[in-house]
Amino acid sequence: MCQMSMHSHFVRCNCQSWEFMENICNILFSRLKAKGLVSVEIQRLIKDTFNILDNMEQITSRSVNQYLERLGWEQHMFDDYTFELVLFLFENKKPNFMK
């Protein structure tokens, strides 16, 4: 089971196995937890990030971090590696709570 408890919020992706996506989810959760975030904050951060990505033409970790900062998140929420994990999830599946 994905530690982030996000698995129940995701629709199944045809292009990747569920186990692979769960591993990505667990790595992302661990990295964000190491920054001091708790589960509910991580879920909110991912939701905010997906909203930003939905409305951006030029997607970079720097630009997403700037938008997140405007929303009240700390500076530099995502390093490049963590951002790539989020971007992968965004490009491959969307959580149900985004609908």
C-alpha positions in Angstrom: 0.0 0.0 0.0 1.3 3.5 -0.8 2.3 5.3 2.3 0.9 8.5 1.0 -2.6 7.0 0.9 -2.9 8.5 -2.5 -3.4 5.2 -4.2 -7.1 5.3 -3.5 -7.3 8.7 -5.1 -5.6 7.8 -8.4 -7.3 6.4 -11.4 -5.5 3.4 -13.0 -2.9 4.3 -15.6 -2.8 2.0 -18.6 0.8 2.8 -19.5 2.4 1.8 -16.2 2.0 -1.0 -13.7 0.4 -0.2 -10.4 3.4 -1.4 -8.5 5.7 1.0 -10.3 3.4 3.9 -9.7 3.2 2.9 -6.0 7.0 2.9 -5.8 7.1 6.4 -7.3 4.4 7.5 -4.8 6.4 6.0 -1.9 9.7 7.7 -3.0 7.9 11.0 -3.4 6.2 10.7 0.0 9.6 9.8 1.7 11.3 12.8 0.1 8.6 15.3 1.1 8.2 13.7 4.6 12.0 14.3 5.0 11.3 18.0 4.4 9.0 17.9 7.4 5.6 17.6 5.7 2.8 15.3 7.0 0.5 13.2 4.9 -2.3 15.8 4.6 0.2 18.5 3.7 1.8 16.3 1.0 -1.6 15.6 -0.5 -2.4 19.3 -0.5 1.0 20.1 -2.1 0.4 17.6 -4.8 -3.0 18.9 -5.5 -1.7 22.5 -5.7 1.1 21.4 -7.9 -1.2 19.6 -10.3 -3.4 22.7 -10.5 -0.4 24.8 -11.3 0.8 22.3 -14.0 -2.7 22.3 -15.5 -2.3 26.0 -16.2 1.3 26.3 -17.2 2.8 26.4 -20.6 6.5 26.4 -19.6 7.0 23.8 -16.9 10.1 24.0 -14.8 10.8 23.2 -11.2 11.8 26.8 -10.7 8.5 28.2 -12.1 6.4 25.7 -10.1 8.3 26.5 -6.9 7.6 30.2 -7.5 3.9 29.6 -7.9 3.8 27.4 -4.8 5.6 30.1 -2.9 2.8 32.6 -4.0 0.3 30.1 -2.6 2.0 30.1 0.8 4.3 27.1 0.5 7.9 27.4 1.6 10.6 28.3 -0.9 12.0 25.6 -3.0 9.5 22.9 -2.1 10.8 20.7 -4.9 14.4 19.9 -5.9 14.8 18.8 -9.5 14.6 15.1 -8.6 11.4 15.4 -6.5 9.9 17.6 -9.1 10.5 14.9 -11.8 8.6 12.4 -9.6 5.6 14.8 -9.3 5.8 15.5 -13.1 5.8 11.8 -13.9 2.7 11.3 -11.7 1.0 14.3 -13.3 1.7 13.1 -16.9 0.6 9.5 -16.2 -2.4 9.8 -14.0 -4.6 12.3 -12.2 -6.0 11.9 -8.7 -9.8 11.6 -8.4 -9.9 14.6 -6.1 -8.8 16.8 -8.9 -12.0 16.2 -10.9 
